[in-house]
């Protein structure tokens, strides 16, 4: 229910971004919602291309996490010689990552607004922040999977600390870099949180199905 509520909130936020205080304050006079707030916040932070570059490169970290779980799933598939024998939470994780990618592609194809500044001279879609969406969608799954699979509490604690610190650093970095409107970051947070909670609920459901005794007819 919480995941669904967050996705509904994201949908409402996306609608509001397109109808509240919309003014041509973007690149080449493109429209931006919540224009007064976004322009003010962008003026406060300014543009910091160094932070943008660093967070861009650090965006490879969640991609590496996806690849690691992909290798784990592939190893199970080869070793167990059956897709249905692969751990259900890994199969759901693959479906979840695909859902995140589809959301990213959808907003790339139908831009809600454009970045405040051009990147390499190109106008790029800005909403929601794709790097923030990637980080906040993927990094929590690292903690989730380590909590399920690691035996030592020290490893779980270290991963939890890393995930929280890295996610916060990346979100704040994209917020102050000046390459996104503030509303882009809010949208990414809502979408990522909603998708992740649905993934966690799906895993909990499959776990419950495994433990509940079967009723013989």
Backbone bond lengths (Angstrom), bond angles and torsions (degrees), N, CA, C in turn:
res aa  C-N    CA-C-N  psi(-1)  N-CA   C-N-CA  omega(-1)  CA-C   N-CA-C  phi
1 X - - - 1.461 - - 1.531 111.19 -
2 X 1.336 115.85 -40.22 1.464 119.15 -179.96 1.527 110.68 -65.60
3 X 1.345 116.46 -41.33 1.454 119.83 178.29 1.516 112.12 -62.33
4 X 1.320 115.80 -43.70 1.467 120.00 178.16 1.525 110.83 -63.95
5 X 1.330 116.16 -41.40 1.464 120.21 179.32 1.533 110.85 -61.70
6 X 1.335 116.86 -39.63 1.460 120.10 179.02 1.522 111.73 -67.06
7 X 1.323 116.76 -38.26 1.461 119.52 177.98 1.525 111.49 -68.39
8 X 1.332 116.71 -36.69 1.464 120.18 175.27 1.527 109.49 -64.91
9 X 1.331 116.27 -41.41 1.469 120.78 177.29 1.518 110.68 -61.49
10 X 1.326 116.06 -40.91 1.465 119.97 176.93 1.525 111.05 -61.64
11 X 1.334 116.46 -43.08 1.462 119.90 179.11 1.526 110.96 -62.56
12 X 1.332 116.71 -41.88 1.465 120.41 177.76 1.524 111.26 -65.56
13 X 1.335 116.10 -41.05 1.461 120.47 178.78 1.531 110.20 -62.83
14 X 1.321 116.39 -40.89 1.463 120.89 178.65 1.528 110.79 -62.66
15 X 1.323 115.97 -39.70 1.464 119.78 177.45 1.529 110.66 -65.92
16 X 1.330 116.50 -42.65 1.464 120.46 -179.72 1.526 111.68 -63.52
17 X 1.327 116.30 -37.41 1.464 120.76 178.90 1.523 111.02 -60.17
18 X 1.326 116.63 -24.24 1.463 120.35 -177.03 1.523 113.76 -98.04
19 X 1.358 117.07 -4.56 1.469 117.45 -176.85 1.529 113.48 -130.13
20 X 1.326 119.16 -17.38 1.465 121.43 -176.26 1.529 110.62 -96.29
21 X 1.313 116.38 123.03 1.467 122.83 176.33 1.532 111.19 47.56
22 X 1.315 116.41 50.82 1.462 121.28 179.68 1.530 108.92 -84.89
23 X 1.331 114.79 122.00 1.466 120.04 -179.93 1.528 109.51 -140.96
24 X 1.322 117.97 155.24 1.469 121.96 -178.42 1.529 112.32 -79.41
25 X 1.318 116.56 67.10 1.468 121.19 -176.97 1.532 112.08 -106.25
26 X 1.347 117.10 1.70 1.454 120.19 -179.03 1.517 112.16 -87.84
27 X 1.329 115.13 -170.34 1.459 120.57 179.03 1.530 110.75 -58.29
28 X 1.320 115.50 135.76 1.470 121.18 177.69 1.522 112.17 54.23
29 X 1.334 116.21 30.74 1.454 120.48 177.32 1.506 114.70 74.96
30 X 1.341 117.56 21.18 1.465 120.06 177.94 1.521 110.22 -72.08
31 X 1.343 115.41 150.38 1.452 121.28 -176.09 1.534 111.73 -75.39
32 X 1.331 115.00 143.51 1.467 122.30 177.11 1.522 107.86 -136.32
33 X 1.335 117.25 129.32 1.454 121.48 176.02 1.514 111.71 -77.99
34 X 1.338 115.66 161.98 1.466 121.19 -175.52 1.530 109.08 48.44
35 X 1.320 115.35 43.47 1.463 121.75 -170.12 1.531 112.71 -57.96
36 X 1.332 117.34 -44.53 1.458 119.62 -177.61 1.520 111.07 -59.94
37 X 1.321 116.86 -48.85 1.464 121.08 -179.85 1.521 111.03 -65.51
38 X 1.331 117.22 -46.96 1.465 120.39 -176.66 1.524 112.07 -62.67
39 X 1.321 116.69 -43.71 1.462 119.96 179.58 1.524 110.05 -65.38
40 X 1.341 116.91 -41.50 1.470 120.19 178.39 1.529 110.77 -61.88
41 X 1.319 117.09 -47.01 1.468 120.22 -177.45 1.522 110.64 -65.69
42 X 1.321 116.33 -39.82 1.464 119.95 178.34 1.518 110.92 -64.06
43 X 1.327 116.09 -35.13 1.457 119.59 177.26 1.522 111.99 -68.65
44 X 1.328 116.57 -34.47 1.470 120.97 178.85 1.526 111.03 -68.32
45 X 1.319 117.01 -45.43 1.470 120.18 -176.17 1.517 112.83 -80.01
46 X 1.347 117.07 -34.31 1.447 119.63 -173.35 1.514 110.88 72.19
47 X 1.317 116.29 -167.47 1.460 122.34 -179.99 1.525 109.15 -116.82
48 X 1.321 115.78 128.80 1.469 121.39 -178.79 1.533 107.84 -129.56
49 X 1.320 115.95 91.98 1.447 120.46 -175.43 1.530 112.18 -66.81
50 X 1.343 116.86 -25.79 1.459 119.86 176.53 1.522 111.14 -62.68
51 X 1.346 116.02 -45.57 1.465 120.51 177.77 1.517 110.38 -65.40
52 X 1.327 116.47 -39.51 1.468 120.42 177.78 1.525 110.49 -59.08
53 X 1.335 116.92 -46.19 1.463 120.90 -178.02 1.527 111.02 -64.53
54 X 1.334 116.45 -43.15 1.465 120.26 -179.43 1.519 110.71 -62.44
55 X 1.336 116.91 -48.05 1.466 119.74 -178.85 1.519 111.17 -67.98
56 X 1.331 116.82 -29.03 1.458 120.08 176.45 1.531 110.41 -64.24
57 X 1.323 116.80 -46.93 1.461 120.87 178.75 1.525 111.35 -66.96
58 X 1.328 116.81 -38.49 1.468 119.80 178.50 1.523 111.41 -67.12
59 X 1.331 116.08 -16.76 1.462 119.55 174.86 1.515 112.84 -63.58
60 X 1.331 116.91 -12.37 1.464 120.61 175.43 1.529 111.84 -72.81
61 X 1.334 116.65 -20.88 1.472 120.15 -178.53 1.529 111.25 -61.93
62 X 1.344 119.86 -53.46 1.466 118.52 177.90 1.522 113.03 -62.63
63 X 1.327 117.45 -30.29 1.469 119.43 175.83 1.522 109.87 -64.35
64 X 1.341 116.03 -40.94 1.467 120.28 177.41 1.529 110.83 -63.18
65 X 1.332 116.83 -37.44 1.467 120.74 177.59 1.529 109.54 -61.66
66 X 1.320 116.74 -45.03 1.478 120.47 178.13 1.519 111.02 -59.12
67 X 1.316 116.25 -43.89 1.457 120.31 -179.09 1.528 111.33 -64.27
68 X 1.321 117.18 -39.29 1.468 120.78 179.38 1.524 110.91 -61.64
69 X 1.321 116.89 -45.27 1.465 119.35 179.14 1.530 110.94 -70.00
70 X 1.334 116.20 -30.53 1.451 119.11 174.64 1.523 111.36 -64.13
71 X 1.331 116.52 -42.06 1.467 120.94 177.55 1.527 110.27 -64.45
72 X 1.336 116.87 -40.80 1.470 120.28 178.73 1.520 110.85 -61.81
73 X 1.326 116.57 -44.60 1.455 120.13 178.56 1.521 111.94 -64.45
74 X 1.342 115.98 -41.01 1.472 119.73 179.37 1.528 110.75 -64.78
75 X 1.330 116.53 -38.78 1.459 120.30 178.74 1.528 110.85 -63.47
76 X 1.332 115.85 -41.06 1.467 119.05 177.19 1.529 111.14 -65.54
77 X 1.310 116.62 -38.72 1.461 120.60 179.88 1.533 110.75 -62.83
78 X 1.320 116.18 -44.40 1.466 120.43 -179.82 1.528 110.50 -68.37
79 X 1.351 115.91 -44.87 1.461 119.75 -176.64 1.517 113.59 -69.28
80 X 1.324 116.54 -35.54 1.468 120.11 -176.81 1.525 112.74 -97.55
81 X 1.338 116.47 -9.64 1.463 123.14 173.44 1.533 113.84 58.57
82 X 1.308 115.97 28.62 1.467 119.14 177.66 1.524 109.12 -162.13
83 X 1.325 115.64 133.85 1.456 119.75 179.89 1.521 111.53 -64.57
84 X 1.329 116.86 -36.48 1.464 119.42 -176.83 1.526 111.99 -72.58
85 X 1.326 117.20 -12.18 1.457 120.49 177.63 1.527 112.71 -91.10
86 X 1.322 116.48 -8.84 1.464 120.18 173.42 1.524 108.46 -67.76
87 X 1.320 116.72 141.18 1.464 120.77 -178.47 1.529 110.24 -50.79
88 X 1.324 115.69 132.78 1.465 120.52 -175.89 1.522 112.07 -60.81
89 X 1.354 116.28 -36.14 1.462 118.02 -178.82 1.526 111.98 -67.70
90 X 1.342 117.15 -27.26 1.465 120.01 175.70 1.526 111.56 -75.37
91 X 1.326 116.46 -38.39 1.467 119.52 175.81 1.527 110.44 -62.82
92 X 1.326 115.44 -43.48 1.466 119.43 177.67 1.526 111.02 -65.62
93 X 1.321 115.96 -34.12 1.464 119.83 178.62 1.524 110.70 -64.32
94 X 1.336 116.18 -41.40 1.461 119.42 176.56 1.516 112.00 -61.47
95 X 1.333 116.67 -43.40 1.467 120.69 177.83 1.524 111.06 -63.85
96 X 1.322 115.55 -37.69 1.471 121.24 179.08 1.526 110.57 -64.33
97 X 1.333 117.33 -46.01 1.459 120.34 178.73 1.524 110.86 -61.43
98 X 1.325 117.05 -38.69 1.469 120.38 177.30 1.524 110.73 -62.82
99 X 1.342 116.98 -39.85 1.464 121.04 178.59 1.527 110.58 -62.71
100 X 1.320 116.65 -40.68 1.468 120.44 178.34 1.528 110.18 -62.72
101 X 1.335 116.67 -44.42 1.463 121.08 179.54 1.528 110.72 -62.11
102 X 1.324 116.87 -41.92 1.470 120.48 179.68 1.525 111.45 -63.51
103 X 1.333 116.37 -39.29 1.476 119.71 176.79 1.524 110.57 -62.26
104 X 1.329 115.48 -43.40 1.467 119.90 178.29 1.525 110.83 -59.89
105 X 1.331 116.61 -48.24 1.464 120.70 -178.03 1.522 111.64 -63.52
106 X 1.332 116.40 -37.51 1.462 120.19 -179.06 1.522 110.98 -60.73
107 X 1.338 116.28 -43.70 1.469 118.93 -177.73 1.523 111.96 -79.22
108 X 1.339 117.59 -19.03 1.455 119.63 172.00 1.529 110.48 -72.40
109 X 1.332 116.32 -36.65 1.453 120.64 -178.36 1.526 112.47 -78.86
110 X 1.338 116.27 -29.77 1.471 120.47 178.94 1.539 107.98 -123.71
111 X 1.335 117.53 82.03 1.468 120.44 -175.71 1.528 111.78 -63.94
112 X 1.324 115.69 132.84 1.469 121.16 173.83 1.525 109.29 -82.11
113 X 1.323 116.24 -43.10 1.463 121.78 170.65 1.525 108.78 -154.61
114 X 1.329 115.63 178.51 1.459 120.85 -177.65 1.525 110.13 -115.22
115 X 1.328 115.78 160.11 1.456 120.94 -179.95 1.537 110.60 -56.90
116 X 1.328 117.14 154.75 1.469 119.77 177.49 1.522 112.62 -63.47
117 X 1.354 116.60 -28.03 1.460 120.86 -178.75 1.530 108.82 -130.61
118 X 1.328 117.82 153.60 1.469 119.27 175.49 1.526 110.35 -73.45
119 X 1.322 116.62 148.58 1.460 122.37 175.00 1.520 107.33 -108.97
120 X 1.338 115.26 115.76 1.471 120.44 -175.69 1.515 111.25 55.10
121 X 1.337 115.45 36.49 1.453 121.29 176.82 1.509 114.91 77.99
122 X 1.333 117.43 8.55 1.466 120.82 -176.14 1.526 109.89 -115.76
123 X 1.321 116.02 136.55 1.464 120.87 172.46 1.523 108.88 -77.21
124 X 1.323 116.41 122.06 1.460 120.55 -178.09 1.519 110.35 -117.50
125 X 1.338 115.78 146.93 1.464 120.63 175.05 1.522 109.43 -58.98
126 X 1.324 115.96 142.69 1.457 120.09 -171.57 1.518 113.93 -117.70
127 X 1.322 117.77 -22.95 1.471 121.41 -173.42 1.515 111.11 -113.24
128 X 1.343 116.31 132.99 1.463 127.59 -16.32 1.522 110.03 -76.23
129 X 1.313 117.94 167.91 1.461 121.41 178.81 1.522 109.46 -60.41
130 X 1.341 116.91 114.85 1.462 120.41 -175.47 1.523 112.23 -67.01
131 X 1.326 117.86 -38.38 1.467 120.17 178.90 1.515 111.01 -66.48
132 X 1.328 116.76 -43.02 1.468 120.25 177.44 1.520 110.47 -63.03
133 X 1.331 116.66 -42.33 1.461 120.84 178.05 1.520 110.93 -60.54
134 X 1.328 117.36 -45.27 1.461 121.66 -179.89 1.523 111.43 -62.11
135 X 1.315 116.51 -48.62 1.467 120.68 -177.32 1.518 111.57 -63.83
136 X 1.333 117.05 -49.38 1.462 120.21 -175.29 1.525 112.65 -75.25
137 X 1.323 117.25 -15.80 1.463 120.25 175.07 1.522 111.82 -85.87
138 X 1.337 116.14 -38.40 1.465 120.88 -171.98 1.523 113.46 -91.57
139 X 1.329 117.78 -44.44 1.464 119.33 -173.13 1.532 113.08 -61.03
140 X 1.346 120.04 -39.64 1.469 118.24 175.68 1.524 113.83 -60.50
141 X 1.344 117.06 -28.20 1.468 118.83 178.24 1.524 110.95 -69.82
142 X 1.328 117.97 -26.77 1.463 120.82 174.88 1.523 109.81 -63.72
143 X 1.330 116.73 -48.41 1.461 120.27 177.11 1.523 110.74 -62.02
144 X 1.318 116.56 -43.73 1.463 121.71 -178.55 1.527 110.98 -58.59
145 X 1.320 116.92 -47.53 1.456 121.07 -177.72 1.524 112.04 -71.15
146 X 1.317 117.74 -39.13 1.462 120.52 177.98 1.526 110.43 -65.52
147 X 1.331 117.12 -40.32 1.466 120.20 177.02 1.522 111.44 -60.15
148 X 1.331 117.21 -34.15 1.459 121.32 -179.24 1.528 112.56 -78.94
149 X 1.338 116.94 -30.36 1.453 119.79 -169.25 1.525 114.71 -109.47
150 X 1.324 118.09 -28.44 1.469 120.42 -177.36 1.525 110.77 -78.78
151 X 1.328 115.89 138.57 1.464 120.48 -179.61 1.526 111.65 -87.88
152 X 1.315 117.32 -32.28 1.462 120.53 -176.33 1.514 112.82 -86.20
153 X 1.318 116.92 135.20 1.463 121.27 178.38 1.523 111.60 -68.43
154 X 1.344 117.06 -28.11 1.462 120.44 179.48 1.528 110.68 -64.06
155 X 1.330 116.32 -42.98 1.464 120.19 178.99 1.517 110.71 -64.65
156 X 1.331 115.85 -42.98 1.467 118.80 179.39 1.523 110.93 -63.35
157 X 1.319 117.10 -41.63 1.462 120.53 179.78 1.517 112.31 -65.45
158 X 1.343 116.44 -40.82 1.462 120.27 -179.89 1.523 110.93 -64.61
159 X 1.324 116.26 -42.90 1.469 120.13 179.96 1.524 110.55 -66.29
160 X 1.325 116.98 -40.82 1.469 120.41 178.23 1.521 111.03 -59.74
161 X 1.330 116.46 -46.00 1.466 120.96 179.27 1.520 110.95 -61.53
162 X 1.327 115.91 -44.04 1.466 120.18 -179.75 1.523 111.36 -63.28
163 X 1.326 116.83 -45.63 1.465 120.96 -177.53 1.525 110.70 -62.24
164 X 1.329 116.93 -45.60 1.469 120.33 -179.17 1.525 110.65 -64.15
165 X 1.340 116.98 -47.69 1.461 120.99 -177.56 1.525 111.36 -64.94
166 X 1.330 116.63 -44.34 1.464 120.74 -178.51 1.522 110.78 -65.75
167 X 1.319 117.06 -44.56 1.466 120.73 -178.89 1.524 111.16 -63.11
168 X 1.340 116.31 -43.54 1.468 120.15 179.19 1.523 110.69 -64.58
169 X 1.338 116.44 -42.76 1.460 120.75 179.09 1.519 111.29 -60.06
170 X 1.321 116.57 -44.96 1.456 120.18 -177.66 1.527 112.03 -68.56
171 X 1.329 116.51 -41.93 1.459 119.58 179.90 1.532 110.72 -63.41
172 X 1.329 116.31 -46.95 1.461 119.87 179.66 1.522 111.33 -67.39
173 X 1.342 115.75 -35.62 1.457 119.31 179.09 1.519 112.00 -62.64
174 X 1.329 116.69 -44.67 1.458 119.54 178.33 1.526 111.44 -68.21
175 X 1.334 116.02 -30.42 1.463 119.90 -179.19 1.523 111.35 -68.70
176 X 1.337 117.08 -41.02 1.471 119.90 -175.30 1.522 113.10 -94.49
177 X 1.339 117.89 -8.28 1.467 119.48 -178.37 1.526 111.86 -67.23
178 X 1.340 116.04 -24.41 1.458 119.82 178.07 1.514 114.37 83.65
179 X 1.340 116.77 13.36 1.467 119.78 179.29 1.524 111.39 -100.02
180 X 1.323 116.65 0.52 1.464 122.53 176.50 1.521 109.00 -134.94
181 X 1.318 115.22 155.28 1.449 120.19 167.13 1.528 107.89 -77.34
182 X 1.315 117.41 151.19 1.469 120.83 -178.45 1.519 111.74 -58.41
183 X 1.324 117.04 -35.77 1.470 120.39 -179.78 1.527 112.13 -66.28
184 X 1.342 117.08 -23.59 1.470 120.31 176.44 1.530 110.49 -65.37
185 X 1.316 116.25 -39.66 1.466 121.39 -178.68 1.526 109.62 -68.65
186 X 1.340 116.34 -42.99 1.468 120.44 178.98 1.529 110.01 -59.36
187 X 1.325 116.81 -45.06 1.465 120.71 179.09 1.511 112.04 -60.16
188 X 1.334 117.28 -42.45 1.464 121.25 -179.81 1.524 111.31 -64.50
189 X 1.329 117.02 -40.25 1.471 121.19 179.48 1.521 110.44 -62.74
190 X 1.328 116.68 -46.03 1.470 120.62 -178.97 1.526 111.56 -63.89
191 X 1.337 116.77 -44.33 1.458 120.57 -178.48 1.533 111.12 -66.27
192 X 1.324 116.47 -45.68 1.462 120.37 -179.33 1.524 111.41 -63.05
193 X 1.323 116.37 -43.59 1.472 119.93 -178.93 1.524 110.82 -64.23
194 X 1.327 116.78 -41.44 1.455 120.11 -179.97 1.519 112.10 -65.08
195 X 1.324 116.81 -45.58 1.463 120.36 179.87 1.529 111.10 -64.11
196 X 1.333 116.78 -42.81 1.462 119.81 -178.20 1.529 111.32 -64.62
197 X 1.315 117.13 -41.03 1.464 119.21 -179.74 1.521 111.30 -66.41
198 X 1.316 117.80 -33.79 1.464 120.09 175.35 1.527 110.55 -66.46
199 X 1.332 117.09 -38.14 1.466 120.29 176.58 1.529 110.55 -62.64
200 X 1.332 116.50 -46.67 1.455 119.72 178.79 1.512 112.59 -60.87
201 X 1.318 116.41 -37.81 1.467 120.58 178.46 1.527 111.10 -67.16
202 X 1.330 116.37 -38.82 1.467 119.99 179.24 1.526 110.96 -64.98
203 X 1.331 116.79 -40.82 1.464 120.18 177.90 1.520 110.26 -65.55
204 X 1.334 117.32 -43.19 1.465 120.63 179.00 1.519 110.95 -60.88
205 X 1.321 116.73 -37.06 1.465 120.51 179.11 1.524 110.84 -65.56
206 X 1.341 116.54 -45.65 1.469 118.94 179.63 1.523 111.27 -65.76
207 X 1.326 117.68 -35.46 1.466 120.72 176.41 1.523 110.54 -62.70
208 X 1.321 115.58 -42.33 1.466 120.46 -179.18 1.524 110.72 -66.01
209 X 1.332 116.98 -37.78 1.460 120.68 179.14 1.525 111.32 -64.31
210 X 1.346 116.61 -32.37 1.457 120.57 -179.80 1.529 111.78 -72.65
211 X 1.334 116.33 -34.59 1.460 119.85 -173.72 1.519 113.46 -89.61
212 X 1.339 116.93 -23.17 1.470 118.61 -179.36 1.522 110.01 -71.19
213 X 1.315 117.34 133.90 1.478 119.80 -179.98 1.523 111.22 -68.76
214 X 1.325 114.68 144.61 1.454 119.32 178.32 1.527 109.98 -78.78
215 X 1.312 115.35 141.72 1.449 120.87 178.04 1.526 108.40 -97.45
216 X 1.325 114.78 116.23 1.468 119.01 -179.59 1.523 110.92 -75.07
217 X 1.328 115.91 135.78 1.461 120.03 179.60 1.502 111.80 -79.41
